[in-house]
Amino acid sequence: MEVPKLGTLSDQQAHVYATPLKKINEGQDVTRFLVSKAYRDIMAFVLQLNRAMFPTLAQNAEGGSGHAILSWELGSSHVVLSDSVRQLQGLVHTLNAMIDEVPPDPGPRRFGNVSFRRWCEAVEARLPSLFKHHLPAPVLSHLDTTPVGAEAELQSYLLGALGSSQRLDYGTGHELSFLAFLGCIWKLGGFEVSLSGNEERGIVLGIIQPYLQLVRRLIRTYTLEPAGSHGVWGLDDHSFLPYLFGSAQYGPAISEKDETPIEGSLTNAPDPGDVTKMNIVDRERGKNMYFAAIGFIYDVKKGPFWEHSPMLYDISGIRAGWAKINKGMIKMYVAEVLSKFPVVQHFYFGSLFSWDKDPDAVQQPMTIHTASQPAQPQPQPASSAPRTAISLQPRTKVPPVLNPMPASNSFVGTAAPWAKQSSVTSPMTAFPSQVDQRTISQTPRFPPDFNPTAAASTRIGGQEPTGMPPPTKAPWARSSGD
């Protein structure tokens, strides 16, 4: 099935721009977001870029019957950057250079250097000038329309992509805002239309990767706190897209007519388990986005990899290839980024990424993800009863013990909500708008030098022994033989 692509504005119809506004205020709004035009367009853009990052089977230049395989490494000479991509790449490089103009304040602090606020103020002050110098020509014609031009929407998404100057943090919600910024430029006709996917590859390698390098420098320079982090139970404290596009870089080679693969790997691609080997990480981080993100984790975290990044460690045990990891990353992006209130609550909606309902979307039933979202507290009616003396009734009660943990000698790891026993169709066949909530039982992947038999014998009352980390399961891992 053909991968959906993000559309562009029609030249024949006048477009009315709008200042982006906050629409997601409580958990129920996330369910509404999943059937909006904005969600449809975000997923179309993600799948479009992801498809382009798979290696390509090209006709042999010598005229033989075989095919040459073109892989899209970082800095690859096979990816020709268009003028539009180079202009926006220059914008990211300019933002990176501005860090030197605002050095961090001295003094000990664990998170959040206040100089980051001054850097954000400097960027906002220079943004109109930066737009005029670095935006593609087709986009510039949309900036000065009245009463609101496209500049208001572009500015909102770009400033939202640089982290929070108020909370001094950065996370996947800010990364989503940068994706929307590039999506706006696509809709405004700022990028070339390429049937071969070259422009999409240029966007990923020529703009998104430099942007990731920018935010990593911001994080280290101004000690930005992870925004909405799940701690060790999250995929990454700050980013998601490099794991998505990086796993596609190692997928099997495909032709233009092939469907996006869901299993297999590129010949000579490193093993997913190599993320624990520093020599291979150092070798691959300059060529692949996945390993570049892993390398940044090693730069900022200490200790065993399985201990500080158990989810990534568990994913490294997948044996069905990088394409399967990529398929799982798409599902995980929907479940852990687009479906999570703490992440999308700060996403703003204008005319280019609209809150309006997608007429083709099907309203999905409530899931565990959406049902557990926070809700705004309801105002309590004022009581008409007179104020009395202090009650002699106890104000607290000891809650009953619910679902006590049974004693068992078997290990039960975590299982992602979308993991299934049955085979899963390609994620390209439709936009995922909900996640299957069933869990599976399978053998977890244990860290090195870990003896599950000895550890099980030391359990008391079903509890894990002191200091022993609980095992994890990859979100899309299946039993062997699938």
C-alpha positions as CSV (number, residue, x, y, z in Angstrom):
1,M,0.0,0.0,0.0
2,E,1.3,3.5,-0.9
3,V,2.7,5.5,1.9
4,P,0.6,8.7,2.6
5,K,2.3,12.0,2.0
6,L,1.7,15.4,3.5
7,G,-0.2,17.7,1.1
8,T,0.6,21.3,0.1
9,L,-1.6,24.3,0.0
10,S,-3.4,25.0,-3.2
11,D,-2.3,28.1,-5.2
12,Q,-5.8,28.6,-6.4
13,Q,-7.4,29.1,-3.0
14,A,-6.6,31.8,-0.5
15,H,-5.5,30.4,2.8
16,V,-6.5,32.0,6.2
17,Y,-3.7,31.7,8.7
18,A,-4.3,31.6,12.5
19,T,-2.2,32.2,15.6
20,P,-1.6,28.8,17.1
21,L,-3.6,28.2,20.3
22,K,-3.4,25.6,23.1
23,K,-6.3,23.0,22.7
24,I,-5.2,20.1,24.9
25,N,-6.0,21.0,28.4
26,E,-7.0,17.6,29.9
27,G,-6.7,13.9,29.2
28,Q,-10.0,13.7,27.2
29,D,-8.6,16.2,24.7
30,V,-5.9,13.7,23.7
31,T,-8.6,11.4,22.4
32,R,-10.0,14.3,20.3
33,F,-6.5,15.1,19.1
34,L,-6.1,11.5,17.7
35,V,-8.9,12.2,15.2
36,S,-7.8,15.7,14.3
37,K,-6.4,16.9,11.0
38,A,-3.2,17.8,12.8
39,Y,-2.7,14.1,13.9
40,R,-3.4,12.9,10.4
41,D,-0.8,15.3,8.9
42,I,1.8,14.6,11.6
43,M,1.6,10.8,11.0
44,A,1.6,11.3,7.2
45,F,4.8,13.4,7.4
46,V,6.5,10.9,9.8
47,L,5.7,7.9,7.6
48,Q,6.8,9.8,4.5
49,L,10.2,10.7,6.0
50,N,10.6,7.2,7.5
51,R,10.0,5.4,4.2
52,A,12.6,7.6,2.5
53,M,15.3,6.5,5.0
54,F,15.3,2.8,4.0
55,P,18.1,1.8,1.7
56,T,17.2,1.8,-2.0
57,L,17.7,-0.7,-4.7
58,A,19.1,1.2,-7.7
59,Q,19.7,0.1,-11.2
60,N,23.3,-1.1,-11.7
61,A,25.3,1.7,-13.2
62,E,27.2,-0.8,-15.4
63,G,24.0,-1.8,-17.1
64,G,24.0,-5.3,-15.7
65,S,20.9,-7.2,-14.5
66,G,21.8,-6.7,-10.8
67,H,21.0,-3.8,-8.5
68,A,23.2,-1.5,-6.5
69,I,22.2,-0.8,-2.9
70,L,22.3,2.8,-1.8
71,S,22.2,3.4,2.0
72,W,21.7,6.8,3.5
73,E,24.4,7.3,6.0
74,L,25.0,10.6,7.8
75,G,26.9,12.8,5.4
76,S,26.3,10.5,2.5
77,S,27.3,11.8,-0.9
78,H,24.3,10.0,-2.5
79,V,21.9,12.5,-0.8
80,V,21.9,15.8,-2.8
81,L,20.7,18.6,-0.6
82,S,18.3,21.1,-2.3
83,D,18.6,24.8,-1.9
84,S,15.7,24.8,0.5
85,V,17.3,22.2,2.7
86,R,20.6,24.1,2.7
87,Q,18.8,27.3,3.7
88,L,17.1,25.7,6.6
89,Q,20.3,23.9,7.6
90,G,21.9,27.4,7.7
91,L,19.1,28.4,10.1
92,V,19.9,25.6,12.5
93,H,23.7,26.3,12.3
94,T,23.0,30.0,13.1
95,L,21.0,29.0,16.2
96,N,23.9,26.7,17.2
97,A,26.4,29.5,16.8
98,M,24.3,31.8,19.0
99,I,25.0,29.5,22.0
100,D,28.5,31.0,22.0
101,E,27.0,34.5,22.5
102,V,25.2,33.4,25.7
103,P,27.6,31.4,27.9
104,P,26.1,29.6,30.9
105,D,26.1,31.2,34.2
106,P,28.9,29.9,36.5
107,G,28.0,28.2,39.8
108,P,26.9,24.7,40.8
109,R,23.4,23.6,39.8
110,R,22.0,20.2,38.8
111,F,19.5,21.2,36.3
112,G,18.5,24.4,34.4
113,N,21.0,27.1,33.8
114,V,19.2,30.4,33.8
115,S,21.3,31.7,30.8
116,F,19.1,29.4,28.7
117,R,16.3,32.0,29.1
118,R,18.6,34.7,27.8
119,W,19.5,32.5,24.8
120,C,15.8,32.0,24.0
121,E,15.1,35.7,24.3
122,A,17.9,36.4,21.9
123,V,16.6,33.9,19.4
124,E,13.1,35.3,19.6
125,A,14.4,38.8,19.0
126,R,16.3,37.8,15.9
127,L,13.7,35.4,14.5
128,P,12.1,37.8,11.9
129,S,15.6,38.5,10.5
130,L,16.5,34.8,10.5
131,F,13.3,33.9,8.7
132,K,14.0,36.4,5.9
133,H,17.5,35.1,5.4
134,H,16.9,31.3,5.8
135,L,13.4,30.5,4.7
136,P,12.9,29.2,1.2
137,A,11.5,31.8,-1.3
138,P,8.1,30.1,-1.8
139,V,7.5,30.5,2.0
140,L,8.5,34.1,2.2
141,S,5.5,35.1,0.1
142,H,3.2,33.8,2.9
143,L,4.7,35.7,5.7
144,D,3.1,39.2,5.3
145,T,-0.5,38.3,4.6
146,T,-3.2,39.9,6.7
147,P,-4.5,39.9,9.3
148,V,-2.3,36.9,10.3
149,G,0.5,35.6,8.2
150,A,2.3,32.3,8.1
151,E,5.1,33.8,10.2
152,A,2.9,33.5,13.3
153,E,2.6,29.8,12.9
154,L,6.2,29.2,11.9
155,Q,7.5,31.2,14.8
156,S,5.3,29.4,17.3
157,Y,6.5,25.9,16.2
158,L,10.2,26.9,15.9
159,L,10.3,28.6,19.4
160,G,8.4,25.6,20.8
161,A,11.1,23.3,19.3
162,L,14.0,24.8,21.3
163,G,12.9,23.7,24.8
164,S,11.0,25.5,27.6
165,S,12.6,28.7,28.8
166,Q,10.2,28.7,31.8
167,R,10.8,25.1,33.0
168,L,14.4,24.9,31.6
169,D,13.7,21.5,30.1
170,Y,13.6,19.7,26.7
171,G,11.7,16.6,25.6
172,T,9.9,14.8,22.8
173,G,7.1,17.4,22.8
174,H,9.6,20.0,21.7
175,E,11.0,17.6,19.1
176,L,7.4,17.2,17.8
177,S,7.1,21.0,17.5
178,F,10.2,21.0,15.2
179,L,8.6,18.3,13.1
180,A,5.5,20.5,12.8
181,F,7.8,23.5,11.8
182,L,9.2,21.5,8.9
183,G,5.7,20.2,8.0
184,C,4.5,23.8,7.8
185,I,7.3,24.6,5.3
186,W,6.4,21.5,3.3
187,K,2.7,22.6,3.2
188,L,3.7,26.1,2.1
189,G,5.7,24.7,-0.9
190,G,9.1,25.3,0.5
191,F,10.5,21.9,-0.4
192,E,10.9,20.3,-3.8
193,V,8.7,17.5,-4.8
194,S,10.8,14.4,-5.5
195,L,9.4,11.0,-6.4
196,S,12.6,9.3,-5.4
197,G,12.5,10.5,-1.8
198,N,15.6,12.5,-2.1
199,E,14.1,15.7,-0.7
200,E,12.7,13.7,2.3
201,R,16.2,12.3,2.9
202,G,17.6,15.8,2.7
203,I,15.1,16.9,5.4
204,V,16.1,14.1,7.7
205,L,19.9,14.2,7.2
206,G,20.3,17.8,6.3
207,I,18.0,19.5,8.8
208,I,16.7,17.1,11.5
209,Q,20.1,15.6,12.3
210,P,21.7,19.1,12.7
211,Y,18.7,20.1,14.9
212,L,19.3,17.1,17.1
213,Q,23.0,18.1,17.4
214,L,21.8,21.6,18.3
215,V,19.5,20.4,21.1
216,R,22.1,18.0,22.5
217,R,24.5,21.0,22.8
218,L,21.7,23.0,24.5
219,I,21.1,20.2,26.9
220,R,24.8,19.9,27.9
221,T,25.5,23.6,27.9
222,Y,22.5,24.7,29.9
223,T,21.9,21.4,31.8
224,L,18.3,21.3,30.6
225,E,16.1,18.9,32.5
226,P,14.3,16.1,30.7
227,A,10.7,17.1,30.0
228,G,8.0,14.6,30.9
229,S,10.7,11.8,31.2
230,H,9.7,8.3,32.3
231,G,13.2,7.9,33.8
232,V,14.8,4.6,33.1
233,W,11.4,3.2,31.9
234,G,11.3,5.6,28.9
235,L,13.0,5.1,25.6
236,D,15.1,8.2,25.9
237,D,15.0,11.3,28.1
238,H,14.9,13.8,25.3
239,S,14.4,12.4,21.8
240,F,12.5,9.8,19.8
241,L,12.9,10.6,16.1
242,P,16.6,9.5,15.8
243,Y,15.6,5.9,16.8
244,L,12.8,5.9,14.3
245,F,14.8,7.2,11.3
246,G,18.0,5.5,12.4
247,S,16.4,2.0,12.5
248,A,15.1,2.7,9.0
249,Q,18.7,3.4,7.8
250,Y,19.6,-0.2,8.7
251,G,16.5,-1.8,7.2
252,P,16.6,-4.0,4.1
253,A,16.9,-2.3,0.7
254,I,13.7,-1.7,-1.2
255,S,12.6,-0.4,-4.6
256,E,10.0,2.3,-5.2
257,K,7.2,-0.3,-5.7
258,D,8.0,-2.3,-2.6
259,E,6.0,-2.0,0.6
260,T,7.8,-0.6,3.6
261,P,9.5,-3.7,5.2
262,I,8.6,-5.0,8.6
263,E,11.4,-7.5,9.1
264,G,15.0,-7.9,8.0
265,S,18.1,-5.8,7.9
266,L,20.6,-4.3,5.5
267,T,23.5,-6.6,4.7
268,N,26.5,-5.9,7.0
269,A,24.4,-3.7,9.3
270,P,25.5,-3.9,12.9
271,D,23.6,-6.2,15.3
272,P,21.0,-4.4,17.5
273,G,22.9,-5.8,20.5
274,D,26.0,-3.8,19.5
275,V,24.6,-0.8,21.3
276,T,26.3,-2.1,24.4
277,K,29.7,-2.2,22.7
278,M,31.4,1.2,22.9
279,N,33.8,0.5,20.1
280,I,31.0,-0.2,17.7
281,V,28.9,2.8,19.0
282,D,31.9,5.1,18.4
283,R,32.3,3.7,14.9
284,E,28.6,3.9,13.9
285,R,27.5,7.2,15.6
286,G,29.0,9.2,12.8
287,K,27.0,7.3,10.2
288,N,23.7,6.4,11.8
289,M,21.1,8.4,13.7
290,Y,20.2,5.5,16.0
291,F,23.8,5.0,17.2
292,A,24.3,8.8,17.3
293,A,21.5,8.9,19.9
294,I,23.0,5.9,21.8
295,G,26.3,7.7,21.8
296,F,24.8,10.8,23.4
297,I,23.4,8.6,26.2
298,Y,26.9,7.3,26.8
299,D,28.1,10.9,26.9
300,V,25.7,12.0,29.6
301,K,25.1,8.8,31.6
302,K,27.4,6.6,33.6
303,G,27.0,3.0,34.6
304,P,25.9,-0.2,32.8
305,F,23.8,0.4,29.8
306,W,21.1,-2.1,30.8
307,E,20.8,-0.3,34.1
308,H,20.3,3.3,32.9
309,S,18.6,2.4,29.6
310,P,16.7,-0.8,30.1
311,M,14.1,-0.2,27.3
312,L,16.8,0.3,24.7
313,Y,18.8,-2.6,26.1
314,D,15.7,-4.8,25.8
315,I,15.1,-3.6,22.2
316,S,18.7,-4.6,21.4
317,G,17.7,-8.3,21.9
318,I,15.4,-8.2,18.8
319,R,16.5,-10.8,16.4
320,A,14.1,-10.2,13.5
321,G,16.1,-7.3,12.1
322,W,16.1,-3.5,12.1
323,A,12.9,-3.3,10.1
324,K,11.0,-4.9,12.9
325,I,12.5,-2.4,15.3
326,N,11.4,0.3,13.0
327,K,7.9,-1.0,12.8
328,G,7.8,-1.1,16.6
329,M,9.2,2.4,16.8
330,I,6.2,3.8,14.8
331,K,3.8,2.1,17.2
332,M,5.7,3.4,20.1
333,Y,5.8,6.9,18.8
334,V,2.0,6.9,18.6
335,A,1.6,5.4,22.1
336,E,4.4,7.2,24.0
337,V,4.5,10.5,22.3
338,L,1.3,11.4,20.4
339,S,-1.0,9.7,22.9
340,K,0.5,11.0,26.1
341,F,-1.0,14.1,27.7
342,P,2.3,15.3,29.3
343,V,3.9,15.3,25.9
344,V,1.2,16.8,23.6
345,Q,-0.4,19.2,26.0
346,H,2.0,21.9,24.9
347,F,1.4,21.4,21.2
348,Y,-0.4,24.4,19.7
349,F,-2.8,24.3,16.8
350,G,-3.2,26.8,14.0
351,S,-4.4,26.6,10.4
352,L,-1.6,24.4,9.0
353,F,-1.8,21.8,11.8
354,S,-5.5,22.2,12.6
355,W,-7.6,21.1,15.6
356,D,-10.5,20.4,13.2
357,K,-11.7,16.9,13.0
358,D,-10.4,14.7,10.2
359,P,-13.6,13.8,8.2
360,D,-12.1,10.4,7.4
361,A,-11.0,9.5,10.9
362,V,-12.9,6.9,12.9
363,Q,-13.5,7.7,16.6
364,Q,-11.7,5.1,18.6
365,P,-12.9,3.7,21.9
366,M,-11.3,4.7,25.2
367,T,-8.0,2.9,25.8
368,I,-5.9,2.5,28.9
369,H,-3.6,5.3,27.6
370,T,-6.4,7.8,27.2
371,A,-8.5,6.6,30.2
372,S,-5.6,7.2,32.6
373,Q,-4.9,10.8,31.4
374,P,-5.3,13.6,33.9
375,A,-8.5,15.6,34.0
376,Q,-9.2,19.1,35.2
377,P,-10.7,19.1,38.7
378,Q,-14.3,19.9,38.9
379,P,-15.3,22.9,41.0
380,Q,-17.0,21.9,44.2
381,P,-20.3,23.7,45.1
382,A,-20.1,25.9,48.2
383,S,-21.6,24.2,51.3
384,S,-24.5,25.9,53.0
385,A,-24.0,24.1,56.3
386,P,-22.6,26.2,59.1
387,R,-19.0,25.8,60.2
388,T,-18.9,23.4,63.2
389,A,-16.3,22.4,65.7
390,I,-13.4,20.1,64.8
391,S,-14.8,16.6,64.0
392,L,-13.8,13.8,66.3
393,Q,-14.0,11.4,63.4
394,P,-10.6,10.1,62.0
395,R,-9.6,12.0,58.9
396,T,-7.6,9.2,57.4
397,K,-8.0,5.5,57.1
398,V,-5.6,2.8,56.3
399,P,-6.5,1.7,52.7
400,P,-7.2,-2.0,52.3
401,V,-4.5,-4.1,50.5
402,L,-5.6,-4.6,46.9
403,N,-4.2,-7.2,44.6
404,P,-1.3,-8.3,46.8
405,M,1.6,-9.6,44.9
406,P,1.6,-13.4,44.9
407,A,4.7,-15.3,45.9
408,S,6.2,-16.9,42.8
409,N,9.4,-18.2,41.6
410,S,8.8,-17.0,38.0
411,F,10.0,-13.7,36.7
412,V,7.4,-11.4,35.0
413,G,8.9,-8.5,33.1
414,T,7.1,-5.5,31.6
415,A,5.3,-5.8,28.4
416,A,4.3,-2.9,26.2
417,P,0.5,-2.3,25.6
418,W,0.7,-2.9,21.9
419,A,2.7,-6.2,22.0
420,K,0.7,-9.1,20.5
421,Q,1.2,-12.8,19.9
422,S,-0.4,-12.6,16.4
423,S,1.3,-11.2,13.4
424,V,1.0,-7.5,12.8
425,T,0.4,-5.9,9.5
426,S,2.6,-3.1,8.2
427,P,2.2,0.2,10.0
428,M,2.0,1.9,6.7
429,T,-1.5,0.5,5.9
430,A,-3.2,3.0,8.2
431,F,-2.7,5.7,10.7
432,P,-2.5,4.1,14.2
433,S,-4.9,5.9,16.4
434,Q,-5.1,3.5,19.3
435,V,-3.0,0.9,21.0
436,D,-3.9,-2.7,21.8
437,Q,-3.9,-3.0,25.6
438,R,-3.2,-6.8,25.8
439,T,0.1,-8.0,27.3
440,I,2.0,-11.1,26.6
441,S,4.1,-13.5,28.7
442,Q,7.5,-14.2,27.4
443,T,11.0,-14.7,28.6
444,P,12.6,-11.3,29.5
445,R,16.1,-10.4,28.4
446,F,18.4,-10.3,31.5
447,P,21.5,-8.1,31.9
448,P,25.0,-9.6,31.7
449,D,26.1,-11.8,34.6
450,F,22.6,-12.1,35.9
451,N,21.5,-15.6,37.2
452,P,17.6,-15.7,37.2
453,T,17.6,-19.1,39.0
454,A,19.7,-17.9,41.8
455,A,17.8,-14.6,42.0
456,A,14.5,-16.4,42.1
457,S,15.5,-18.5,45.0
458,T,16.2,-15.4,47.1
459,R,12.8,-13.9,46.6
460,I,10.8,-13.3,49.7
461,G,7.0,-13.1,49.4
462,G,7.3,-12.6,45.6
463,Q,9.5,-9.4,45.9
464,E,12.6,-8.8,43.9
465,P,15.9,-9.2,45.9
466,T,17.4,-5.9,47.1
467,G,19.3,-4.1,44.5
468,M,18.2,-6.4,41.6
469,P,16.6,-4.4,38.7
470,P,13.4,-5.9,37.3
471,P,13.7,-7.4,33.8
472,T,12.1,-5.6,30.9
473,K,10.6,-6.6,27.6
474,A,10.8,-4.9,24.3
475,P,7.5,-3.3,23.2
476,W,7.3,-5.3,20.1
477,A,9.3,-8.4,21.0
478,R,7.7,-11.8,20.2
479,S,8.5,-15.3,21.1
480,S,11.0,-17.0,18.9
481,G,9.6,-18.7,15.8
482,D,7.2,-15.8,15.0
